[in-house]
Amino acid sequence: MTNKSDDDVNEIDCVEAFDHLYSYLNNEITNPIYLANIEHHLSHCKSCYSRVQMEKEINQRIKISGKSEAPDSLKERLGKLMDDL
């Protein structure tokens, strides 16, 4: 989390925090004040913080599962489906 003081932080609501959830998780928020606003909200909102933690876990599991190769049977089925298009 950033080291901005509480004087620099503006309160945002859950809807605004959720609207920028994936940008936050992907480290795409470059404005340090806005980043501080989101992190301040997450530090006070148990629901949004839980959602962020859940999304982080899902992303981690996707990364791990993406390292394995698809079975040949799946590749064949996908190939047939694409040929039918």
Distance bins in CASP14 RR format, pairs under 12 A and 6 or more apart:
PFRMAT RR
TARGET T0000
AUTHOR 0000-0000-0000
RMODE 2
METHOD distances of the structure
MODEL  1
1 9 0 0 0 0 0 1 0 0 0 0 0
1 24 0 0 0 0 0 1 0 0 0 0 0
1 32 0 0 0 0 0 1 0 0 0 0 0
1 35 0 0 0 0 1 0 0 0 0 0 0
1 36 0 0 0 0 1 0 0 0 0 0 0
1 37 0 0 0 0 0 1 0 0 0 0 0
1 38 0 0 0 0 1 0 0 0 0 0 0
1 39 1 0 1 0 0 0 0 0 0 0 0
1 40 0 0 0 0 1 0 0 0 0 0 0
1 41 0 0 0 0 0 1 0 0 0 0 0
1 42 1 0 0 1 0 0 0 0 0 0 0
1 43 1 0 0 1 0 0 0 0 0 0 0
1 49 0 0 0 0 0 1 0 0 0 0 0
1 52 0 0 0 0 0 1 0 0 0 0 0
2 8 0 0 0 0 1 0 0 0 0 0 0
2 9 0 0 0 0 1 0 0 0 0 0 0
2 24 0 0 0 0 0 1 0 0 0 0 0
2 29 0 0 0 0 0 1 0 0 0 0 0
2 30 0 0 0 0 0 1 0 0 0 0 0
2 31 0 0 0 0 0 1 0 0 0 0 0
2 32 1 0 0 1 0 0 0 0 0 0 0
2 33 0 0 0 0 1 0 0 0 0 0 0
2 34 0 0 0 0 0 1 0 0 0 0 0
2 35 1 0 1 0 0 0 0 0 0 0 0
2 36 1 0 1 0 0 0 0 0 0 0 0
2 37 0 0 0 0 1 0 0 0 0 0 0
2 38 0 0 0 0 1 0 0 0 0 0 0
2 39 1 0 1 0 0 0 0 0 0 0 0
2 40 0 0 0 0 1 0 0 0 0 0 0
2 42 0 0 0 0 0 1 0 0 0 0 0
2 43 0 0 0 0 0 1 0 0 0 0 0
3 9 0 0 0 0 0 1 0 0 0 0 0
3 32 0 0 0 0 1 0 0 0 0 0 0
3 35 0 0 0 0 0 1 0 0 0 0 0
3 36 0 0 0 0 1 0 0 0 0 0 0
3 39 0 0 0 0 1 0 0 0 0 0 0
3 40 0 0 0 0 0 1 0 0 0 0 0
4 10 0 0 0 0 0 1 0 0 0 0 0
4 31 0 0 0 0 0 1 0 0 0 0 0
4 32 1 0 0 1 0 0 0 0 0 0 0
4 33 1 0 0 1 0 0 0 0 0 0 0
4 34 0 0 0 0 0 1 0 0 0 0 0
4 35 0 0 0 0 1 0 0 0 0 0 0
4 36 1 1 0 0 0 0 0 0 0 0 0
4 37 0 0 0 0 1 0 0 0 0 0 0
4 38 0 0 0 0 0 1 0 0 0 0 0
4 39 0 0 0 0 1 0 0 0 0 0 0
4 40 1 0 0 1 0 0 0 0 0 0 0
4 43 0 0 0 0 0 1 0 0 0 0 0
5 32 0 0 0 0 0 1 0 0 0 0 0
5 33 0 0 0 0 0 1 0 0 0 0 0
5 36 0 0 0 0 1 0 0 0 0 0 0
5 40 0 0 0 0 0 1 0 0 0 0 0
6 36 0 0 0 0 1 0 0 0 0 0 0
6 37 0 0 0 0 0 1 0 0 0 0 0
6 39 0 0 0 0 0 1 0 0 0 0 0
6 40 1 0 0 1 0 0 0 0 0 0 0
6 43 0 0 0 0 0 1 0 0 0 0 0
6 44 0 0 0 0 0 1 0 0 0 0 0
7 33 0 0 0 0 0 1 0 0 0 0 0
7 36 0 0 0 0 0 1 0 0 0 0 0
7 40 0 0 0 0 0 1 0 0 0 0 0
8 31 0 0 0 0 0 1 0 0 0 0 0
8 32 0 0 0 0 1 0 0 0 0 0 0
8 33 1 0 1 0 0 0 0 0 0 0 0
8 34 0 0 0 0 0 1 0 0 0 0 0
8 35 0 0 0 0 0 1 0 0 0 0 0
8 36 1 0 1 0 0 0 0 0 0 0 0
8 37 0 0 0 0 1 0 0 0 0 0 0
8 39 0 0 0 0 0 1 0 0 0 0 0
8 40 0 0 0 0 1 0 0 0 0 0 0
9 32 0 0 0 0 0 1 0 0 0 0 0
9 33 1 0 0 1 0 0 0 0 0 0 0
9 34 0 0 0 0 0 1 0 0 0 0 0
9 35 0 0 0 0 0 1 0 0 0 0 0
9 36 1 0 1 0 0 0 0 0 0 0 0
9 37 1 0 1 0 0 0 0 0 0 0 0
9 38 0 0 0 0 1 0 0 0 0 0 0
9 39 0 0 0 0 1 0 0 0 0 0 0
9 40 1 0 1 0 0 0 0 0 0 0 0
9 41 0 0 0 0 1 0 0 0 0 0 0
9 42 0 0 0 0 0 1 0 0 0 0 0
9 43 0 0 0 0 1 0 0 0 0 0 0
9 44 0 0 0 0 0 1 0 0 0 0 0
10 16 0 0 0 0 1 0 0 0 0 0 0
10 17 0 0 0 0 0 1 0 0 0 0 0
10 31 0 0 0 0 0 1 0 0 0 0 0
10 33 1 0 0 1 0 0 0 0 0 0 0
10 34 0 0 0 0 1 0 0 0 0 0 0
10 35 0 0 0 0 0 1 0 0 0 0 0
10 36 0 0 0 0 1 0 0 0 0 0 0
10 37 1 0 1 0 0 0 0 0 0 0 0
10 38 0 0 0 0 0 1 0 0 0 0 0
10 40 0 0 0 0 1 0 0 0 0 0 0
10 41 0 0 0 0 1 0 0 0 0 0 0
11 17 0 0 0 0 0 1 0 0 0 0 0
11 36 0 0 0 0 0 1 0 0 0 0 0
11 37 1 0 0 1 0 0 0 0 0 0 0
11 38 0 0 0 0 0 1 0 0 0 0 0
11 40 1 0 0 1 0 0 0 0 0 0 0
11 41 1 0 0 1 0 0 0 0 0 0 0
11 43 0 0 0 0 0 1 0 0 0 0 0
11 44 0 0 0 0 1 0 0 0 0 0 0
11 45 0 0 0 0 0 1 0 0 0 0 0
12 18 0 0 0 0 1 0 0 0 0 0 0
12 19 0 0 0 0 1 0 0 0 0 0 0
12 20 0 0 0 0 1 0 0 0 0 0 0
12 21 0 0 0 0 0 1 0 0 0 0 0
12 24 0 0 0 0 0 1 0 0 0 0 0
12 33 0 0 0 0 0 1 0 0 0 0 0
12 34 0 0 0 0 1 0 0 0 0 0 0
12 35 0 0 0 0 0 1 0 0 0 0 0
12 36 0 0 0 0 0 1 0 0 0 0 0
12 37 1 0 1 0 0 0 0 0 0 0 0
12 38 1 0 0 1 0 0 0 0 0 0 0
12 39 0 0 0 0 0 1 0 0 0 0 0
12 40 1 0 0 1 0 0 0 0 0 0 0
12 41 1 0 1 0 0 0 0 0 0 0 0
12 42 0 0 0 0 1 0 0 0 0 0 0
12 43 0 0 0 0 0 1 0 0 0 0 0
12 44 0 0 0 0 0 1 0 0 0 0 0
12 45 0 0 0 0 1 0 0 0 0 0 0
12 48 0 0 0 0 1 0 0 0 0 0 0
13 19 0 0 0 0 1 0 0 0 0 0 0
13 20 0 0 0 0 0 1 0 0 0 0 0
13 37 0 0 0 0 0 1 0 0 0 0 0
13 38 0 0 0 0 0 1 0 0 0 0 0
13 41 1 0 0 1 0 0 0 0 0 0 0
13 44 0 0 0 0 0 1 0 0 0 0 0
13 45 0 0 0 0 1 0 0 0 0 0 0
13 47 0 0 0 0 0 1 0 0 0 0 0
13 48 0 0 0 0 1 0 0 0 0 0 0
14 20 0 0 0 0 0 1 0 0 0 0 0
14 21 0 0 0 0 0 1 0 0 0 0 0
14 38 0 0 0 0 0 1 0 0 0 0 0
14 41 1 0 0 1 0 0 0 0 0 0 0
14 42 0 0 0 0 0 1 0 0 0 0 0
14 44 0 0 0 0 0 1 0 0 0 0 0
14 45 1 0 0 1 0 0 0 0 0 0 0
14 46 0 0 0 0 0 1 0 0 0 0 0
14 47 1 0 0 1 0 0 0 0 0 0 0
14 48 1 0 1 0 0 0 0 0 0 0 0
14 49 0 0 0 0 0 1 0 0 0 0 0
14 50 0 0 0 0 0 1 0 0 0 0 0
14 51 0 0 0 0 1 0 0 0 0 0 0
14 52 0 0 0 0 0 1 0 0 0 0 0
15 21 0 0 0 0 0 1 0 0 0 0 0
15 41 0 0 0 0 0 1 0 0 0 0 0
15 45 0 0 0 0 0 1 0 0 0 0 0
15 47 0 0 0 0 0 1 0 0 0 0 0
15 48 0 0 0 0 0 1 0 0 0 0 0
16 23 0 0 0 0 0 1 0 0 0 0 0
16 24 0 0 0 0 0 1 0 0 0 0 0
16 34 0 0 0 0 1 0 0 0 0 0 0
16 37 0 0 0 0 1 0 0 0 0 0 0
16 38 0 0 0 0 1 0 0 0 0 0 0
16 40 0 0 0 0 0 1 0 0 0 0 0
16 41 1 0 0 1 0 0 0 0 0 0 0
16 42 0 0 0 0 0 1 0 0 0 0 0
16 45 0 0 0 0 0 1 0 0 0 0 0
16 48 0 0 0 0 0 1 0 0 0 0 0
17 23 0 0 0 0 0 1 0 0 0 0 0
17 24 0 0 0 0 1 0 0 0 0 0 0
17 25 0 0 0 0 0 1 0 0 0 0 0
17 29 0 0 0 0 0 1 0 0 0 0 0
17 34 0 0 0 0 0 1 0 0 0 0 0
17 35 0 0 0 0 0 1 0 0 0 0 0
17 37 0 0 0 0 1 0 0 0 0 0 0
17 38 1 0 1 0 0 0 0 0 0 0 0
17 39 0 0 0 0 1 0 0 0 0 0 0
17 40 0 0 0 0 1 0 0 0 0 0 0
17 41 1 0 1 0 0 0 0 0 0 0 0
17 42 1 0 0 1 0 0 0 0 0 0 0
17 43 0 0 0 0 0 1 0 0 0 0 0
17 44 0 0 0 0 0 1 0 0 0 0 0
17 45 1 0 0 1 0 0 0 0 0 0 0
17 47 0 0 0 0 1 0 0 0 0 0 0
17 48 1 0 1 0 0 0 0 0 0 0 0
17 49 0 0 0 0 1 0 0 0 0 0 0
17 51 0 0 0 0 1 0 0 0 0 0 0
17 52 0 0 0 0 1 0 0 0 0 0 0
18 24 0 0 0 0 1 0 0 0 0 0 0
18 25 0 0 0 0 0 1 0 0 0 0 0
18 38 0 0 0 0 0 1 0 0 0 0 0
18 41 0 0 0 0 1 0 0 0 0 0 0
18 42 0 0 0 0 0 1 0 0 0 0 0
18 45 0 0 0 0 0 1 0 0 0 0 0
18 47 0 0 0 0 1 0 0 0 0 0 0
18 48 1 0 0 1 0 0 0 0 0 0 0
18 49 0 0 0 0 0 1 0 0 0 0 0
18 51 1 0 0 1 0 0 0 0 0 0 0
18 52 0 0 0 0 1 0 0 0 0 0 0
18 55 0 0 0 0 0 1 0 0 0 0 0
19 29 0 0 0 0 0 1 0 0 0 0 0
19 34 0 0 0 0 0 1 0 0 0 0 0
19 38 0 0 0 0 0 1 0 0 0 0 0
19 41 0 0 0 0 0 1 0 0 0 0 0
19 48 0 0 0 0 0 1 0 0 0 0 0
20 26 0 0 0 0 0 1 0 0 0 0 0
20 27 0 0 0 0 0 1 0 0 0 0 0
20 28 0 0 0 0 1 0 0 0 0 0 0
20 29 1 0 0 1 0 0 0 0 0 0 0
20 30 0 0 0 0 0 1 0 0 0 0 0
20 31 0 0 0 0 0 1 0 0 0 0 0
20 34 1 0 0 1 0 0 0 0 0 0 0
20 35 0 0 0 0 1 0 0 0 0 0 0
20 37 0 0 0 0 1 0 0 0 0 0 0
20 38 1 0 0 1 0 0 0 0 0 0 0
20 39 0 0 0 0 0 1 0 0 0 0 0
20 41 0 0 0 0 1 0 0 0 0 0 0
20 42 0 0 0 0 0 1 0 0 0 0 0
20 48 0 0 0 0 0 1 0 0 0 0 0
20 52 0 0 0 0 0 1 0 0 0 0 0
21 28 0 0 0 0 0 1 0 0 0 0 0
21 29 0 0 0 0 0 1 0 0 0 0 0
21 38 0 0 0 0 1 0 0 0 0 0 0
21 41 0 0 0 0 0 1 0 0 0 0 0
21 42 0 0 0 0 1 0 0 0 0 0 0
21 48 0 0 0 0 1 0 0 0 0 0 0
21 49 0 0 0 0 0 1 0 0 0 0 0
21 50 0 0 0 0 0 1 0 0 0 0 0
21 51 1 0 0 1 0 0 0 0 0 0 0
21 52 1 0 0 1 0 0 0 0 0 0 0
21 53 0 0 0 0 0 1 0 0 0 0 0
21 54 0 0 0 0 0 1 0 0 0 0 0
21 55 1 0 0 1 0 0 0 0 0 0 0
21 56 0 0 0 0 0 1 0 0 0 0 0
21 58 0 0 0 0 0 1 0 0 0 0 0
21 59 0 0 0 0 0 1 0 0 0 0 0
22 28 1 0 0 1 0 0 0 0 0 0 0
22 29 0 0 0 0 0 1 0 0 0 0 0
22 38 0 0 0 0 0 1 0 0 0 0 0
22 51 0 0 0 0 0 1 0 0 0 0 0
22 52 0 0 0 0 0 1 0 0 0 0 0
22 55 1 0 0 1 0 0 0 0 0 0 0
22 56 0 0 0 0 0 1 0 0 0 0 0
22 58 0 0 0 0 0 1 0 0 0 0 0
22 59 0 0 0 0 1 0 0 0 0 0 0
23 29 1 0 1 0 0 0 0 0 0 0 0
23 30 0 0 0 0 1 0 0 0 0 0 0
23 31 0 0 0 0 0 1 0 0 0 0 0
23 34 0 0 0 0 1 0 0 0 0 0 0
23 35 0 0 0 0 1 0 0 0 0 0 0
23 38 0 0 0 0 1 0 0 0 0 0 0
23 52 0 0 0 0 0 1 0 0 0 0 0
23 55 0 0 0 0 0 1 0 0 0 0 0
24 30 0 0 0 0 0 1 0 0 0 0 0
24 31 0 0 0 0 0 1 0 0 0 0 0
24 34 0 0 0 0 1 0 0 0 0 0 0
24 35 1 0 0 1 0 0 0 0 0 0 0
24 36 0 0 0 0 0 1 0 0 0 0 0
24 37 0 0 0 0 0 1 0 0 0 0 0
24 38 1 0 1 0 0 0 0 0 0 0 0
24 39 0 0 0 0 1 0 0 0 0 0 0
24 41 0 0 0 0 0 1 0 0 0 0 0
24 42 0 0 0 0 1 0 0 0 0 0 0
24 48 0 0 0 0 0 1 0 0 0 0 0
24 49 0 0 0 0 0 1 0 0 0 0 0
24 51 0 0 0 0 0 1 0 0 0 0 0
24 52 1 0 0 1 0 0 0 0 0 0 0
24 55 0 0 0 0 1 0 0 0 0 0 0
24 56 0 0 0 0 0 1 0 0 0 0 0
24 59 0 0 0 0 0 1 0 0 0 0 0
25 38 0 0 0 0 0 1 0 0 0 0 0
25 42 0 0 0 0 0 1 0 0 0 0 0
25 51 0 0 0 0 0 1 0 0 0 0 0
25 52 1 0 0 1 0 0 0 0 0 0 0
25 53 0 0 0 0 0 1 0 0 0 0 0
25 54 0 0 0 0 0 1 0 0 0 0 0
25 55 1 0 1 0 0 0 0 0 0 0 0
25 56 1 0 0 1 0 0 0 0 0 0 0
25 57 0 0 0 0 0 1 0 0 0 0 0
25 58 0 0 0 0 1 0 0 0 0 0 0
25 59 1 0 0 1 0 0 0 0 0 0 0
25 60 0 0 0 0 0 1 0 0 0 0 0
25 62 0 0 0 0 0 1 0 0 0 0 0
26 52 0 0 0 0 0 1 0 0 0 0 0
26 55 0 0 0 0 0 1 0 0 0 0 0
26 56 0 0 0 0 0 1 0 0 0 0 0
26 59 0 0 0 0 1 0 0 0 0 0 0
27 35 0 0 0 0 1 0 0 0 0 0 0
27 38 0 0 0 0 0 1 0 0 0 0 0
27 56 0 0 0 0 0 1 0 0 0 0 0
27 59 0 0 0 0 0 1 0 0 0 0 0
28 34 0 0 0 0 0 1 0 0 0 0 0
28 35 0 0 0 0 0 1 0 0 0 0 0
28 38 0 0 0 0 0 1 0 0 0 0 0
29 35 1 0 1 0 0 0 0 0 0 0 0
29 36 0 0 0 0 1 0 0 0 0 0 0
29 37 0 0 0 0 1 0 0 0 0 0 0
29 38 1 0 0 1 0 0 0 0 0 0 0
29 39 0 0 0 0 1 0 0 0 0 0 0
31 37 0 0 0 0 1 0 0 0 0 0 0
31 38 0 0 0 0 1 0 0 0 0 0 0
32 38 0 0 0 0 0 1 0 0 0 0 0
32 39 0 0 0 0 0 1 0 0 0 0 0
33 39 0 0 0 0 0 1 0 0 0 0 0
33 40 0 0 0 0 0 1 0 0 0 0 0
34 40 0 0 0 0 0 1 0 0 0 0 0
34 41 0 0 0 0 0 1 0 0 0 0 0
35 41 0 0 0 0 0 1 0 0 0 0 0
35 42 0 0 0 0 0 1 0 0 0 0 0
36 42 0 0 0 0 0 1 0 0 0 0 0
36 43 0 0 0 0 0 1 0 0 0 0 0
37 43 0 0 0 0 0 1 0 0 0 0 0
37 44 0 0 0 0 0 1 0 0 0 0 0
38 44 0 0 0 0 0 1 0 0 0 0 0
38 45 0 0 0 0 0 1 0 0 0 0 0
38 48 0 0 0 0 1 0 0 0 0 0 0
38 49 0 0 0 0 0 1 0 0 0 0 0
38 52 0 0 0 0 1 0 0 0 0 0 0
39 45 0 0 0 0 0 1 0 0 0 0 0
39 48 0 0 0 0 0 1 0 0 0 0 0
39 49 0 0 0 0 1 0 0 0 0 0 0
39 52 0 0 0 0 1 0 0 0 0 0 0
40 48 0 0 0 0 0 1 0 0 0 0 0
40 49 0 0 0 0 0 1 0 0 0 0 0
41 47 0 0 0 0 0 1 0 0 0 0 0
41 48 1 0 0 1 0 0 0 0 0 0 0
41 49 0 0 0 0 1 0 0 0 0 0 0
41 51 0 0 0 0 0 1 0 0 0 0 0
41 52 0 0 0 0 0 1 0 0 0 0 0
42 48 1 0 1 0 0 0 0 0 0 0 0
42 49 1 0 1 0 0 0 0 0 0 0 0
42 50 0 0 0 0 1 0 0 0 0 0 0
42 51 0 0 0 0 1 0 0 0 0 0 0
42 52 1 0 1 0 0 0 0 0 0 0 0
42 53 0 0 0 0 1 0 0 0 0 0 0
42 55 0 0 0 0 0 1 0 0 0 0 0
42 56 0 0 0 0 0 1 0 0 0 0 0
43 49 1 0 0 1 0 0 0 0 0 0 0
43 52 0 0 0 0 0 1 0 0 0 0 0
45 51 0 0 0 0 1 0 0 0 0 0 0
45 52 0 0 0 0 1 0 0 0 0 0 0
46 52 0 0 0 0 0 1 0 0 0 0 0
46 53 0 0 0 0 0 1 0 0 0 0 0
47 53 0 0 0 0 0 1 0 0 0 0 0
47 54 0 0 0 0 0 1 0 0 0 0 0
48 54 0 0 0 0 0 1 0 0 0 0 0
48 55 0 0 0 0 0 1 0 0 0 0 0
49 55 0 0 0 0 0 1 0 0 0 0 0
49 56 0 0 0 0 0 1 0 0 0 0 0
50 56 0 0 0 0 0 1 0 0 0 0 0
50 57 0 0 0 0 0 1 0 0 0 0 0
51 57 0 0 0 0 0 1 0 0 0 0 0
51 58 0 0 0 0 0 1 0 0 0 0 0
52 58 0 0 0 0 0 1 0 0 0 0 0
52 59 0 0 0 0 0 1 0 0 0 0 0
53 59 0 0 0 0 0 1 0 0 0 0 0
53 60 0 0 0 0 0 1 0 0 0 0 0
54 60 0 0 0 0 0 1 0 0 0 0 0
54 61 0 0 0 0 0 1 0 0 0 0 0
55 61 0 0 0 0 0 1 0 0 0 0 0
55 62 0 0 0 0 0 1 0 0 0 0 0
56 62 0 0 0 0 0 1 0 0 0 0 0
56 63 0 0 0 0 0 1 0 0 0 0 0
57 63 0 0 0 0 0 1 0 0 0 0 0
57 64 0 0 0 0 0 1 0 0 0 0 0
58 64 0 0 0 0 0 1 0 0 0 0 0
58 65 0 0 0 0 0 1 0 0 0 0 0
59 65 0 0 0 0 0 1 0 0 0 0 0
59 66 0 0 0 0 0 1 0 0 0 0 0
60 66 0 0 0 0 0 1 0 0 0 0 0
60 67 0 0 0 0 0 1 0 0 0 0 0
61 67 0 0 0 0 0 1 0 0 0 0 0
62 68 0 0 0 0 0 1 0 0 0 0 0
68 74 0 0 0 0 0 1 0 0 0 0 0
69 75 0 0 0 0 1 0 0 0 0 0 0
70 76 0 0 0 0 0 1 0 0 0 0 0
70 77 0 0 0 0 1 0 0 0 0 0 0
70 78 0 0 0 0 1 0 0 0 0 0 0
70 79 0 0 0 0 0 1 0 0 0 0 0
71 77 0 0 0 0 1 0 0 0 0 0 0
71 78 0 0 0 0 0 1 0 0 0 0 0
72 78 0 0 0 0 0 1 0 0 0 0 0
72 79 0 0 0 0 0 1 0 0 0 0 0
73 79 0 0 0 0 0 1 0 0 0 0 0
73 80 0 0 0 0 0 1 0 0 0 0 0
74 80 0 0 0 0 0 1 0 0 0 0 0
74 81 0 0 0 0 0 1 0 0 0 0 0
75 81 0 0 0 0 0 1 0 0 0 0 0
75 82 0 0 0 0 0 1 0 0 0 0 0
76 82 0 0 0 0 0 1 0 0 0 0 0
76 83 0 0 0 0 0 1 0 0 0 0 0
77 83 0 0 0 0 0 1 0 0 0 0 0
77 84 0 0 0 0 0 1 0 0 0 0 0
78 84 0 0 0 0 0 1 0 0 0 0 0
78 85 0 0 0 0 0 1 0 0 0 0 0
79 85 0 0 0 0 1 0 0 0 0 0 0
END
